[in-house]
Structure formats: C-alpha cells, structure tokens
Amino acid sequence: MAKTLCVKNADFSTNKVTTVSFGSAPCTGISFSHDTFSLTDYTPVSIEYTLTPANTTDTLSWASSDTDVVTVDGGVITAVGLGTATITATCGNQTATATVTVAIACTPAFAFAYITAQGDNTYTANESNELRIAAYGSGAQAGTYICPSASSGTDMPVIKIPKNTGSVTFAFSDVERLKYSDDEIEWWLKDESVGVAYPTAAKLIQKGSWYYGYTNPSKTINVPEGADSLLYSFMVSTVEAGETAADLAEAVGLTITFNTGTV
C-alpha cells in the first residue's frame, strides 16, 4: 500500500512531498524442497516450500497441469489418476514447478463372505470347506460409496479405480491357500440416479471376468467402460483355528495394480 505524504521541516516553513510504501513486500523467490514426487496411493502429500521474503504480501496460488492426474490445494497434492502432471506455484511474478508421477497399486483390506464367526477373531469355512474372501478398499484407497453385498449381508467399501486406468492386474504372492475355483470381479459405478434400489448410490456395471488364481497367480483384466470402482473375490481352501482376517490376507498376499494400457 502506497501513501503520499507532505513532510515539513522543523519550523514548518518548507514542504516536501514524498511517497512512502506501508506493508508492501513483493515476492522475490519460491523454492521447493523437492522438484519430483511419486504417489502410489490417494494419501495427500504436502509440498514443502520457501517464500522469499517469508513475510511477502503477494498472494500464493497453485495449479496442476492435469487435474485428471493430480490436484493441488494450498500446497497439498492428491492423486486422482495415473500419469504425470506438473504442479506450479505462483507468487507475484515468481514461479516454481514440481513434477508429480502417479502409479497406484494397493494391498486391499478384506471382507468375508460365506463364513461363520466363532468369537471375535476366529473364522470357519462353510459346509463345503470353502471360504470366499472379497477384497475391498480401506483408508485412502476406499471409494466414496459402498456396494451392497447380498452374499455376505454386509455393505463393503469399493476400491477406487484411478482415472486413466485401462486395465487392472491382480497378483498373489502365495497361492498355496487358494482354492481351485472361480475368482470373481465386480465392476461398479457411482450413480445417484439408481435411487432406492441402491441407497449407497452404486450400480453394477459388469460381474464376471472369472479366472483361477490358483493356477494363474497374476492376471491382467481390462476395465469395462464406465466403471470407477471394483470388488474382487477369491476362494480359500482351508482356514486354521484362530486365524484372523489379517492372517489370511497376509497369507495370500494379494496386490492390485492399475495400468494405463489395455490387454
């Protein structure tokens, strides 16, 4: 802010007009602690930055070159889809940039269908000694809605599919406990127009894409058009006494990786 002042000498006989600035501190520089970032999930990451001078009165603004890959708000970046984008900070006539690469894979949480709980943490299989496990999202990986599961009687959080995903790879690190049976994928879409039939605002796009994880521990499957989330289920042949959901999840070591290309 600038003000024009009339300054007089000691006996007030002479006037001098001058312009004085109050509280103005133009930005002379921006620097980031890192100029590259790699995001592997949807957890927000803060960009550490330094403004010179620290008390600059210029406004700091942020922008992403591709909001289908990453968004930025107040220096906090969040993955949206696969790919690479540039984050730009602008303060006065100063700018700084960082490159953000998003490549998402997740180790999902698990829900259990067709089981009977014995106590708080013990699970047993059904009459045919088969336990179907459905993989669902948790934390930052969970979708913004849940899908109703008729088989388990429990609504389960979907797993978000990043934007720009063409295919998804399902991989087990250990197939010893898997049952030689169908693995099933449900592709879901958030759609509030479906109304009371799906109070969680989700509708099923496609159900199927079966394959045998037991004999094929890694499988890449294309995402059907319109799907933004998924559920994945597979069979486990045996359950030991006292095993928990976390134990079984660790035993099979399922990882879900999202790819930009199709197969």
C-alpha positions as CSV (number, residue, x, y, z in Angstrom):
1,M,0.0,0.0,0.0
2,A,1.4,3.4,-1.0
3,K,0.7,6.8,0.6
4,T,1.7,10.3,-0.5
5,L,3.0,12.4,2.5
6,C,3.7,16.1,2.9
7,V,6.8,16.5,5.1
8,K,7.7,19.8,6.6
9,N,11.0,21.0,8.1
10,A,11.4,21.8,11.7
11,D,9.9,25.3,11.6
12,F,7.2,24.2,9.2
13,S,8.5,26.7,6.6
14,T,9.2,24.1,3.8
15,N,7.1,21.4,2.4
16,K,8.4,18.2,0.8
17,V,6.1,15.8,-1.0
18,T,7.2,12.1,-0.9
19,T,5.6,8.7,-1.5
20,V,6.1,6.0,1.2
21,S,5.0,2.4,1.0
22,F,3.5,0.7,4.0
23,G,3.4,-3.1,4.4
24,S,4.4,-4.0,0.8
25,A,6.8,-6.9,0.5
26,P,7.0,-8.3,-3.1
27,C,7.9,-11.9,-3.5
28,T,11.4,-12.4,-4.9
29,G,11.6,-16.1,-4.9
30,I,9.9,-19.5,-4.4
31,S,11.7,-22.8,-3.8
32,F,10.5,-26.4,-3.3
33,S,12.3,-28.9,-1.1
34,H,11.7,-31.5,-3.9
35,D,11.1,-31.0,-7.5
36,T,9.7,-34.5,-8.2
37,F,7.1,-36.5,-6.3
38,S,5.9,-40.1,-6.8
39,L,2.5,-41.0,-5.5
40,T,1.4,-44.6,-5.1
41,D,-2.0,-44.1,-3.4
42,Y,-4.5,-41.4,-2.7
43,T,-3.0,-40.2,0.5
44,P,-2.5,-36.4,0.3
45,V,1.1,-35.1,0.3
46,S,2.2,-31.6,1.3
47,I,4.8,-29.8,-0.8
48,E,7.4,-28.1,1.5
49,Y,8.2,-24.7,0.0
50,T,10.0,-21.5,1.0
51,L,9.0,-17.9,0.0
52,T,11.4,-15.0,-0.1
53,P,10.8,-12.9,1.8
54,A,8.9,-15.0,4.3
55,N,6.5,-12.1,5.0
56,T,5.7,-11.4,1.4
57,T,2.4,-9.8,0.8
58,D,2.0,-11.2,-2.6
59,T,-0.7,-13.9,-3.0
60,L,0.5,-17.5,-3.4
61,S,-1.5,-19.6,-5.9
62,W,-1.3,-23.2,-7.1
63,A,-2.2,-25.1,-10.3
64,S,-2.0,-28.6,-11.8
65,S,-1.3,-29.1,-15.5
66,D,-3.7,-32.1,-15.5
67,T,-6.4,-32.5,-12.8
68,D,-7.2,-36.0,-14.1
69,V,-3.8,-37.0,-12.7
70,V,-3.3,-34.9,-9.6
71,T,-5.0,-31.9,-7.8
72,V,-3.4,-29.3,-5.6
73,D,-4.9,-27.2,-2.9
74,G,-2.8,-24.9,-0.7
75,G,0.3,-26.9,-1.5
76,V,-1.3,-30.3,-0.8
77,I,-1.2,-32.7,-3.7
78,T,-3.6,-35.6,-4.1
79,A,-3.5,-38.4,-6.7
80,V,-6.6,-38.7,-9.0
81,G,-5.4,-40.8,-11.9
82,L,-2.4,-42.5,-13.5
83,G,0.2,-40.4,-15.3
84,T,2.4,-37.4,-14.9
85,A,1.5,-33.8,-14.2
86,T,3.3,-30.5,-13.3
87,I,2.4,-28.6,-10.2
88,T,3.1,-24.8,-10.4
89,A,3.2,-22.3,-7.5
90,T,3.0,-18.6,-8.4
91,C,3.6,-15.7,-6.0
92,G,3.8,-12.3,-7.6
93,N,6.0,-12.7,-10.7
94,Q,7.8,-15.7,-9.2
95,T,7.1,-19.3,-10.1
96,A,8.3,-22.8,-9.0
97,T,7.4,-26.2,-10.5
98,A,7.4,-29.8,-9.5
99,T,6.7,-33.0,-11.5
100,V,4.3,-35.5,-10.0
101,T,4.1,-39.1,-11.2
102,V,1.2,-41.2,-10.1
103,A,1.4,-45.0,-10.3
104,I,-1.1,-46.7,-8.0
105,A,-1.1,-50.2,-6.5
106,C,-2.8,-51.3,-3.4
107,T,-2.9,-54.2,-0.9
108,P,-6.6,-54.1,-0.1
109,A,-8.5,-54.8,3.1
110,F,-10.7,-57.8,3.2
111,A,-14.3,-58.7,4.0
112,F,-15.5,-62.3,4.4
113,A,-18.5,-64.0,2.8
114,Y,-20.0,-67.4,3.5
115,I,-18.3,-67.8,6.9
116,T,-19.3,-68.2,10.5
117,A,-17.5,-66.2,13.2
118,Q,-16.5,-68.1,16.3
119,G,-15.7,-65.4,18.9
120,D,-14.2,-62.1,17.8
121,N,-11.3,-63.2,15.7
122,T,-11.9,-66.9,14.6
123,Y,-13.4,-67.8,11.3
124,T,-14.5,-71.2,9.9
125,A,-15.5,-72.3,6.4
126,N,-19.0,-73.3,5.4
127,E,-20.2,-76.9,4.8
128,S,-18.1,-77.3,1.7
129,N,-15.0,-76.1,3.4
130,E,-14.7,-73.1,1.1
131,L,-14.2,-69.6,2.2
132,R,-14.8,-66.8,-0.2
133,I,-12.9,-63.6,0.5
134,A,-13.8,-60.3,-1.0
135,A,-11.1,-57.6,-1.4
136,Y,-12.4,-54.1,-0.6
137,G,-10.9,-50.7,-0.1
138,S,-9.7,-49.1,3.1
139,G,-8.3,-45.8,4.1
140,A,-7.4,-43.6,1.1
141,Q,-8.0,-46.5,-1.3
142,A,-11.7,-46.8,-0.4
143,G,-14.2,-45.4,-2.7
144,T,-16.7,-42.6,-1.7
145,Y,-19.6,-45.2,-1.5
146,I,-20.1,-48.8,-0.7
147,C,-21.9,-51.5,-2.6
148,P,-24.4,-53.9,-1.1
149,S,-23.3,-57.5,-0.9
150,A,-26.1,-59.9,-0.9
151,S,-23.9,-62.9,-0.3
152,S,-22.3,-61.6,2.9
153,G,-25.1,-59.4,4.1
154,T,-22.6,-56.7,4.6
155,D,-22.0,-53.5,2.7
156,M,-18.4,-53.3,1.6
157,P,-16.4,-50.2,0.5
158,V,-15.4,-50.4,-3.1
159,I,-11.8,-50.0,-4.3
160,K,-11.4,-46.8,-6.3
161,I,-10.1,-47.1,-9.9
162,P,-7.8,-44.2,-10.7
163,K,-8.6,-42.1,-13.8
164,N,-6.7,-43.1,-16.9
165,T,-6.8,-46.8,-16.0
166,G,-7.2,-49.2,-18.9
167,S,-6.6,-52.5,-17.1
168,V,-6.1,-53.9,-13.6
169,T,-3.6,-56.6,-12.6
170,F,-4.5,-59.0,-9.7
171,A,-1.4,-60.8,-8.3
172,F,-1.0,-63.3,-5.4
173,S,2.4,-63.8,-3.8
174,D,1.4,-67.2,-2.4
175,V,-1.3,-69.4,-4.0
176,E,-0.9,-72.4,-1.6
177,R,-4.0,-71.5,0.3
178,L,-6.1,-70.6,-2.7
179,K,-9.0,-72.9,-3.7
180,Y,-9.1,-74.1,-7.3
181,S,-12.3,-72.3,-8.1
182,D,-13.6,-69.2,-9.7
183,D,-12.2,-65.8,-8.9
184,E,-14.8,-63.1,-9.5
185,I,-14.6,-59.4,-10.2
186,E,-17.5,-56.9,-9.8
187,W,-17.1,-53.5,-11.6
188,W,-19.1,-50.7,-10.1
189,L,-20.1,-47.1,-10.9
190,K,-21.3,-44.4,-8.6
191,D,-24.7,-43.3,-9.9
192,E,-27.0,-41.4,-7.7
193,S,-29.8,-41.9,-10.2
194,V,-30.3,-45.5,-9.3
195,G,-32.3,-44.4,-6.3
196,V,-33.7,-46.6,-3.5
197,A,-32.6,-49.8,-5.2
198,Y,-29.0,-48.9,-4.2
199,P,-29.2,-46.5,-1.3
200,T,-25.4,-46.3,-1.4
201,A,-25.6,-44.8,-4.9
202,A,-23.8,-47.5,-6.7
203,K,-24.8,-49.7,-9.6
204,L,-23.2,-52.9,-11.0
205,I,-21.6,-52.3,-14.5
206,Q,-20.4,-55.9,-15.0
207,K,-19.9,-59.0,-13.0
208,G,-17.7,-61.8,-14.1
209,S,-14.1,-61.8,-15.5
210,W,-13.5,-65.2,-13.9
211,Y,-10.2,-66.9,-13.8
212,Y,-8.4,-69.3,-11.5
213,G,-5.9,-67.6,-9.2
214,Y,-4.7,-71.0,-8.0
215,T,-3.2,-71.8,-11.4
216,N,-2.7,-68.3,-12.6
217,P,-1.4,-66.1,-9.7
218,S,-1.2,-63.0,-11.9
219,K,-3.9,-61.8,-14.3
220,T,-4.5,-58.5,-16.1
221,I,-8.1,-57.7,-17.0
222,N,-9.4,-54.7,-18.9
223,V,-11.7,-52.2,-17.1
224,P,-15.2,-52.1,-18.7
225,E,-16.3,-48.7,-19.9
226,G,-17.9,-46.6,-17.2
227,A,-16.6,-48.5,-14.2
228,D,-15.0,-46.3,-11.5
229,S,-14.6,-49.0,-8.7
230,L,-14.3,-52.7,-8.2
231,L,-14.7,-55.6,-5.8
232,Y,-12.7,-58.7,-6.2
233,S,-13.3,-62.1,-4.6
234,F,-11.5,-65.4,-4.5
235,M,-11.7,-68.8,-2.7
236,V,-9.5,-70.1,0.2
237,S,-9.4,-73.8,0.7
238,T,-8.6,-74.1,4.4
239,V,-8.8,-72.0,7.5
240,E,-6.7,-72.8,10.5
241,A,-8.1,-72.5,14.1
242,G,-7.6,-68.9,15.4
243,E,-6.8,-67.4,12.0
244,T,-8.0,-63.8,11.6
245,A,-8.9,-61.8,8.5
246,A,-5.5,-60.2,8.6
247,D,-3.8,-63.6,8.8
248,L,-5.5,-64.8,5.6
249,A,-4.9,-61.5,3.8
250,E,-1.2,-61.8,4.6
251,A,-1.1,-65.5,3.6
252,V,-2.3,-64.9,0.0
253,G,-0.5,-61.6,-0.5
254,L,-2.9,-60.0,-3.0
255,T,-1.8,-56.8,-4.7
256,I,-4.0,-54.9,-7.1
257,T,-2.1,-52.7,-9.7
258,F,-3.7,-50.2,-12.0
259,N,-2.3,-49.8,-15.6
260,T,-2.8,-47.1,-18.2
261,G,-2.9,-49.6,-21.1
262,T,-5.2,-52.5,-22.0
263,V,-4.5,-56.1,-22.9
